[in-house]
Amino acid sequence: MQNVIGVWYNLLVENIKVLLLGSGELGKEVAIELMRYNVFVIAADRYADAPAMHVADKSYVLDMNDEDELRALVEKVSPDIIVPEIEAIATKVLVEIENDAKTGGVRVVPCAKAVDLTMNREGIRNLVSKELGLTTSEYEFANSEEELLLVAEKIGFPVVIKPIQSSSGKGQSVAKSSSDIGKSWEVAKSQARGKSSSSLRVIVEEFVNFDSEITLLVVKAVNGVFFCEPIGHIQEDGDYKVSWQPAEVNPTALENARSIAKTVVDALTSETETGWGVFGVEFFVKGDSAIFSEVSPRPHDTGMVTMISQDVSEFAIHARAILGFPIEQPVLLSPSSSCAVNAQGFGKPVVSNAQVALSTANSAIRVFGKPFINGHRRVAVTLSRADTVVCAIERAKQVESLLKVEVLSFQE
């Protein structure tokens, strides 16, 4: 493995190129951390002036679900490493690229298999449940509204319904009875990614009455596997609103979660020696049981709290790991919290009143710089530290409440 480290270190000195596929707020932080190592960052997304494009060396706008467009971009920029940061990507192209690069060349982070499986809820759920035999909530799939009703009745109401491909809770809903099925199907159809409405497929999951919901950040690096302290979070409409670290978790459940997470990560990266990076693994916790929910092969939105809670953020860890550098165990500095700042409307989001908001002790703000929003979007995050998690959450919420968020029409 020393030879691998040497290869990537020498490439780094030569100013390697990284192509970010997805340039939102998480990609922006990854870009910043990569550039600290003199990496040449190319940011790509479906719209211009995306957050990561503000800091990247170069940027491109394209439909990343279009195989021809994505393949053409890779050929044009000739990156050393491709870092997928969103779900809506033509993963078939990434698999082809990785297969062509078996003897060297472009590397997909953490690997094409992991990206392909986790971009599709059916692929990852079948891997975890059927191939690995790990505990998940009961689930079925449906291809039509009629089939959805039959499946939901089989599992038993209430059920959670999600498109096979989506992100940040988009398209997710809870059907409490058969009368909710039509609405849930329409929500999934209108917000699914990567699928046309005529070929919609959804996953129907048992509604788990859990004690808590956590994200476990797993770091796979050249020198081993590491775990950050568990992160608790609250979701609204399938998207996270508040997260905190550390989450209070039954010790047995935490041990089980770590074991499951490592098993899943190892399975996703089993076909490569360089499956490095941060993985966000989500669990439902009930008593001493940890029930697998989802996994993202990249930094997680609930993990934005690590920008204030740890000695090194999930983004800095991800950058260091994917470059093949050794990692040290992340250290929790103090109980901390993050709170999402949302805007509603159509136009340019503007966040103000920071001077007043930051009068709150031990707090910070990260404004993403999204050029426009259309609907309900997260536009910033507040971060706070305190002596206890409860106090940290109160501070983060206070900062959020003091900020002013406006959506300016494009005529203003």
KOLKOLFI-116750 format. One record per residue (C-alpha): x negated, y negated, z negated; residue number from 1. Coordinates in steps of 0.02 Angstrom, whole numbers, plus 50000, padded with zeros to 5 digits. Each point is the difference from the previous one (the first is absolute). Last residue first. Example, Ala and Ser with C-alpha at 12.3 -4.5 7.8 and 13.67 -1.06 7.14 Angstrom:
% residues 2
     px     py     pz  seq
  49316  50053  49643    2
  50069  50172  49967    1
% end
This chain:
% residues 412
     px     py     pz  seq
  51775  47840  50407  412
  50060  50080  50163  411
  49923  50169  49959  410
  50114  50014  49850  409
  49913  49985  49833  408
  50023  50139  49873  407
  49973  49935  49824  406
  49923  50081  49847  405
  49971  49904  49840  404
  49892  50083  49868  403
  50052  49987  49818  402
  50097  50164  50001  401
  49852  50096  50071  400
  49883  49932  49866  399
  50125  50051  49867  398
  50018  50174  50074  397
  49812  50026  49993  396
  49996  49936  49820  395
  50142  50113  49943  394
  49918  50150  50083  393
  49835  49963  49913  392
  50090  49982  49832  391
  50082  50171  50019  390
  49838  50079  50058  389
  49911  49942  49844  388
  49850  49889  49961  387
  50029  49898  50157  386
  49955  49989  50185  385
  50103  49924  50141  384
  50017  50009  50189  383
  50129  49917  50112  382
  50033  50063  50177  381
  50042  49910  50161  380
  50111  50006  50154  379
  50105  50157  49974  378
  50137  50001  50131  377
  50190  49994  50012  376
  50063  49949  50172  375
  49894  49939  50144  374
  49837  49933  49935  373
  49869  49889  50078  372
  49814  49962  50002  371
  49962  50109  49849  370
  49868  49913  49895  369
  49984  50133  49865  368
  50004  49888  49847  367
  49902  50081  49858  366
  50034  49924  49829  365
  49904  50013  49837  364
  50033  50015  49814  363
  49902  50003  49838  362
  50107  49864  49918  361
  50153  49925  50084  360
  49956  49824  50058  359
  49985  50086  50167  358
  50184  49978  50037  357
  49991  49811  49978  356
  49857  49975  50121  355
  50070  50134  50116  354
  50156  49897  50033  353
  50004  50059  50182  352
  50025  50151  50113  351
  50052  49970  50180  350
  50079  50135  50109  349
  50013  49959  50187  348
  50166  50042  50081  347
  50149  50114  49978  346
  50070  50029  49826  345
  49961  50078  49832  344
  49839  49986  49902  343
  49920  50116  49874  342
  49863  49982  49869  341
  49946  50171  49937  340
  49944  50014  49819  339
  49836  50075  49944  338
  49955  50058  49825  337
  49852  50026  49886  336
  49940  50092  49845  335
  49813  49965  49983  334
  49836  50027  50091  333
  50035  50174  50069  332
  49838  50072  50066  331
  49986  50086  50169  330
  49886  50155  49992  329
  49850  49964  50111  328
  50003  50024  50187  327
  49863  50051  50121  326
  49993  49917  50172  325
  50069  50088  50154  324
  50071  49846  50085  323
  50174  50068  49966  322
  49963  50003  49813  321
  49936  49821  49986  320
  50146  49927  50095  319
  50127  50103  49903  318
  49923  49954  49832  317
  50003  49815  50043  316
  50182  50016  50051  315
  50049  50099  49844  314
  49925  49859  49897  313
  49837  50007  49901  312
  49980  49960  49815  311
  50184  50041  49983  310
  50160  49910  49949  309
  49993  49841  50106  308
  49991  50058  50181  307
  50054  50171  49933  306
  50179  49934  49992  305
  50004  50012  50189  304
  50014  50187  49969  303
  50190  49994  50017  302
  49969  49959  50183  301
  49893  50156  50023  300
  49825  50011  50071  299
  49982  50131  50137  298
  50048  50181  50038  297
  50177  49973  49933  296
  50083  50141  49901  295
  50181  50035  49954  294
  50111  50074  49864  293
  49912  50137  49901  292
  50085  50049  49837  291
  49895  49987  49841  290
  50069  50097  49852  289
  49956  49970  49817  288
  50161  49905  49968  287
  50064  49938  50167  286
  49877  49908  50111  285
  50041  49961  50181  284
  49840  49986  50099  283
  49918  49893  50133  282
  49827  50032  50071  281
  49905  49848  50065  280
  49842  50062  50087  279
  49839  49899  50002  278
  49859  50044  50120  277
  49891  50141  50064  276
  50045  50145  50112  275
  49820  50011  50060  274
  49964  50186  49998  273
  50151  50037  50109  272
  50130  50138  50022  271
  50055  50010  49819  270
  50047  49816  49990  269
  50189  50017  49978  268
  49980  50158  49896  267
  49873  49917  49884  266
  50116  49852  49977  265
  50148  50113  49958  264
  49902  50107  49876  263
  49925  49845  49920  262
  50172  49923  49978  261
  50073  50160  49927  260
  49861  50015  49871  259
  50010  49816  49956  258
  50188  50010  49980  257
  49987  50154  49889  256
  49874  49913  49886  255
  50113  49848  49994  254
  50151  50108  49957  253
  49903  50084  49860  252
  49944  49831  49931  251
  50179  49929  50005  250
  49984  49837  50095  249
  49991  49819  49944  248
  49956  49904  50157  247
  49833  49910  49995  246
  50021  49895  50102  245
  50156  49909  50055  244
  50111  49981  50152  243
  50148  49886  50035  242
  50114  49983  50152  241
  49961  50153  50104  240
  50108  50034  50151  239
  50135  50135  50011  238
  50145  49880  49976  237
  49920  49942  49837  236
  49854  50097  49931  235
  49918  49995  49829  234
  49821  50054  49977  233
  49878  50092  49888  232
  49818  50019  50050  231
  49895  50144  49936  230
  49817  49963  49953  229
  49890  50019  50153  228
  49947  50176  50049  227
  49834  50054  50074  226
  49947  50135  50124  225
  49817  50033  50044  224
  49836  49926  50060  223
  50044  49964  50181  222
  50164  49927  49942  221
  50180  50052  49976  220
  50092  49875  49891  219
  50171  50045  49934  218
  50118  49860  49949  217
  50144  50077  49901  216
  50162  49906  50025  215
  50132  50025  49867  214
  50187  50019  49977  213
  50072  50020  49826  212
  50117  50106  49896  211
  50075  50080  50155  210
  50179  50040  50046  209
  49954  50066  50172  208
  50120  49968  50143  207
  49980  50150  50115  206
  49929  49948  50166  205
  50072  49983  50175  204
  49868  49972  50135  203
  50056  49913  50158  202
  49985  50028  50186  201
  50047  49868  50128  200
  49984  50049  50182  199
  50129  49885  50080  198
  49955  49856  49884  197
  49824  50004  50069  196
  49862  50055  49885  195
  49834  49922  49951  194
  50069  49905  49853  193
  50171  50019  49921  192
  50091  49842  49945  191
  50162  49998  50100  190
  50026  50188  50004  189
  49965  50025  49815  188
  50121  49862  49950  187
  50132  50067  50121  186
  49984  50176  49928  185
  50014  49934  49823  184
  50157  49902  50045  183
  50083  50153  50075  182
  49949  50111  49854  181
  50068  49886  49863  180
  50177  50072  50000  179
  49928  50174  49972  178
  49943  49946  49827  177
  49856  49915  49909  176
  49896  49972  50156  175
  49836  49917  49954  174
  49910  49899  50132  173
  49835  49989  50095  172
  49986  49919  50171  171
  49852  49894  49950  170
  49927  50052  49832  169
  49831  49922  50033  168
  49973  50111  50153  167
  50095  50102  50128  166
  49990  50166  50093  165
  50110  50149  49958  164
  50138  49877  49957  163
  50052  50008  49817  162
  50153  50061  49905  161
  50004  50023  49811  160
  50139  50111  49936  159
  50136  49980  49868  158
  50081  50119  50032  157
  49965  50185  50023  156
  49868  50088  50104  155
  50128  50089  50110  154
  50117  49850  50005  153
  49855  49891  50058  152
  49954  50127  50135  151
  50178  50006  50068  150
  50017  49810  49999  149
  49832  49978  50087  148
  50050  50127  50133  147
  50150  49893  50045  146
  49896  49841  50001  145
  49874  50082  50115  144
  49827  50075  50001  143
  49987  50058  49818  142
  49858  50064  49891  141
  50006  50087  49831  140
  49924  49966  49829  139
  49988  50062  49820  138
  49877  49893  49901  137
  49820  50055  50013  136
  49897  50130  49908  135
  49848  50070  50090  134
  49997  50156  50109  133
  49853  49940  50104  132
  50071  50052  50169  131
  50186  49983  49967  130
  50014  49857  49877  129
  49849  49890  50030  128
  49978  50034  50185  127
  50188  49997  50034  126
  50016  49833  49910  125
  49851  49926  50093  124
  50063  50046  50174  123
  50181  49956  49971  122
  49958  49832  49925  121
  49905  49949  50157  120
  49858  49874  49989  119
  49927  50114  49867  118
  49968  50145  50119  117
  49921  49899  50140  116
  49891  49893  49887  115
  49935  50150  49903  114
  49965  50100  50158  113
  49914  49851  50083  112
  49873  49983  49860  111
  49971  49881  49854  110
  49979  49890  50095  109
  49974  50041  50185  108
  49818  50015  50056  107
  49944  49945  50173  106
  49835  50072  50060  105
  49921  50164  49950  104
  50004  50184  50048  103
  50185  50023  49962  102
  50040  49833  50084  101
  50116  50060  50137  100
  50107  50090  49871   99
  50007  49840  49897   98
  50056  49897  50149   97
  50134  50126  50046   96
  50067  50004  49822   95
  50002  49810  49997   94
  50096  49996  50163   93
  50131  50119  49932   92
  50017  49883  49851   91
  50092  49871  50104   90
  50010  49877  49854   89
  50145  49930  49899   88
  49944  50060  49829   87
  49885  49857  49950   86
  49818  49973  49953   85
  49908  50118  50119   84
  49811  49976  49985   83
  49905  50043  50160   82
  49811  50013  49982   81
  49857  49976  50124   80
  50109  49890  50111   79
  49988  49998  50191   78
  50097  49836  50026   77
  50071  50037  50173   76
  50019  50189  49986   75
  50089  49981  49834   74
  50114  49867  50074   73
  50042  50106  50153   72
  50046  50150  49891   71
  50116  49891  49896   70
  50085  49925  50151   69
  50021  50169  50085   68
  50068  50086  49845   67
  50127  49864  49961   66
  50039  50008  49815   65
  49861  49873  49970   64
  50098  49871  50099   63
  49866  49869  50028   62
  49922  49840  49934   61
  49811  49991  49985   60
  49880  49922  49875   59
  49816  49957  49979   58
  49882  49961  49858   57
  50137  50028  49872   56
  50047  49873  49866   55
  50164  49925  50060   54
  50035  50156  50104   53
  50025  50096  49838   52
  50156  49897  49963   51
  50085  50019  50171   50
  49969  49853  50117   49
  50077  50086  50151   48
  50123  50144  49993   47
  49994  50189  50029   46
  49836  50019  49907   45
  49813  50016  50026   44
  49854  49935  49897   43
  49820  50024  50057   42
  49874  49995  49859   41
  49811  49989  50026   40
  49926  50070  49840   39
  49877  49887  49909   38
  50024  50095  49837   37
  50108  49862  49924   36
  50096  50011  50163   35
  50071  50168  49947   34
  50072  49923  49841   33
  50085  49858  50094   32
  50071  50120  50129   31
  50071  50114  49865   30
  50085  49850  49918   29
  50076  49949  50167   28
  50057  50178  50037   27
  50101  49999  49840   26
  50081  49834  50043   25
  50043  50051  50178   24
  49881  50036  50142   23
  50044  50174  50062   22
  49880  50106  50100   21
  49834  49934  49934   20
  49857  50033  50120   19
  49830  50007  49914   18
  49840  49954  50090   17
  49827  50033  49931   16
  49875  49861  49969   15
  49831  50085  50034   14
  49967  50004  49814   13
  50165  50089  49980   12
  49952  50126  50132   11
  49843  50040  49902   10
  50101  50026  49842    9
  50125  50107  50095    8
  49866  50117  50067    7
  49908  50007  49835    6
  50155  50048  49905    5
  50032  50140  50124    4
  49820  50060  49984    3
  50017  50001  49811    2
  50151  50115  50021    1
% end
